[in-house]
Amino acid sequence: MGGVKPSLPPSLPAALPGAMDPEFDDVVAVEDLMALERRYAAERQQGALSRQCRFEYGWGLVRSRYREDTARGVALLSELLPETPPEEQRDVLFYLALGYYRLKEYERALEHLERLLAAEPQNAQVLRLRSRVRSRLRRDGLVGAAIVGGVVMGVAGLVGVAIARARH
């Protein structure tokens, strides 16, 4: 897809797990997103909404600092994917994966990354994002397990106190 083609830096160093990574965590400038939105609205009003315009607006929304925008970008790119010829799906799939990563929907991000890797197994950018997504899955899984463990311990403690009071 041409035009305001999103740059896909080929050789940024991998970031530490949990650290901000400019390749995946940077945000689009508000002015740029507004320009993409104006173009999208103008094409839509004319009834000639191009695939390129929808892709670029979806790309901008996915890279927004606002979760609602990112979700709208994912929805737009999801609608666009089936209409995109297979040879042009790479960018749509990548930004869908990135959107799901930013929404913390890691399993869905991995689904799209695996589709990309099936076609391009050595794609360094996709491999870096997959590694980052897996790292977040592990981290969030451990945090979730700790929360569940804490809740179980808290309930067990309350039950113990209740039993002790009932015996007195």
N, C-alpha and C positions, 0 to 999 in steps of 0.2 A: 504494500500500500504506500503510495507516494505522498507528496504534499508536506505537511508538518510532521514528517516521520519521526516518531519517538527515537531518541538515540538509545542504542543498546551497547553500552561500553563493554568491549571485549575482555579487558584485562584488569579490572579492579580487584584488589586483594580481598580475600575472604575475611569477613569480620568475625570477631569473637561472638559466640552465641550470646544472644540477649543485647548485644551492643547495637547502636544505630549503624546501619549500613546505607551509605548514600545511594547505592545502586538500587536498593529495594525500599528504603524508608524515606527518601526525599519526597517533597511535595511540590506540586505544580504551583507556579505563581498565580495569585488570585486574578491578576490582569489577563494572564494567558487563558485561564479557565473561562473567564468572562468572554473573551474573544471567541473561544471555541463554542461557547453557549450561544452567542449572538449568531454565529454562522449556522449552527444547527437549527436555531429558531427560524432564521431567514429561509433556509432550504426547505424546512418543513412547511412553512407558510406558502411557499411557491409550489408545494406538492412534488418537489424533485429532490428528496432526501437521498443523497448518495451514500453508498457503503463507506466510502472514504471519510466523509463527514461524520457519520455515525461512529466509525472506529476512532477517529481523533477525539471526538467528544467523550466517548467511553473511556479512552486512554486518559484524558484529562481528569475525568471524574474519579477513576480508580486511584489516581495519584493525588487526590485532594486530601487536605488535612481533616476533613469532616467525614465521619463514618457514614452518614446518610448519603453523601455524594458518592463515596466508594461503593455503597450498595447499589445506587442507581447506575453507576458505571458497569458493575458486574451484570446487572439486569440487561443493560443495553448491549453489552458484548455477548451475553448469552443468546439474545435474540438474533444477533448478527451472525453468530457462528454457523448455523445451518445454511445460511445464504451465501457463505463465503466458499469459493472453490477450494478444494483440498490443498492445492499448492500455495494458497495464500492464508491458510489457517494458523500458521506458526505464531504470528504476532497476536492474533485474537486469543489463542490458547494461552500464550505467555501472560498476557495482561489479565485474563480471567484468573489464572493461577495467582498472580500477584494480588489481584483484588481479594480473592479468598484468603490469602495469607494476611493481608492487612485487616480483614474482617475477623481474623482468628478462626476461620473455618479451614483448619489445616488439612483435614481429610479430603475435602473437595479440592483444595489447592494441589495436593499430591496426585489426585486423579488426572488433572490437566497436565501436570508436569510429566507424569508417566506416559501420557499420550505423546507428548513432545519428544521424550527420550526414546520412544519406540521408533520414531522417524530419524532422530538425530542423537544417537547414544553418546556422542562425545561433546555435545553442546555445553561448553563451560559455564555459561550464564545459567542455563537451566539446572545444571548439576549443583551450582552454588545455591540457587534458590531452594532446590530440593533438600540440600543439606541443612539450610536454615529452617525450613519448615519442619523437618524431622527433629531438629534440635528443640524447636518450640513445642512440638508435640510431647517430647520426652519431659521437658521442663514443666509444661502445664499438667502433664500426667502425674508428675511427682508432687506438684503443688496440690492438685486435686486429691491425691491419696493422703497427703498430710492433713488437708481440711477434713476429709471423711474420718480419718483416724482421730483427729481432735474432737469431732462431734461425737463419735462413739465413746471416747474416753469421758467426755462431759456428761453424756447420758448415763453411762455406767456409774459415774460419781454421784449423780442425782438419785439414781435408783438406790445406791448404797446408803445415802443419807436418809432417804425415805424409809428404807427397811430398818435402819438403826433407830429412827424416831418412832416407828411403829412398835418396836420392841420395848420402848420405855414407857 
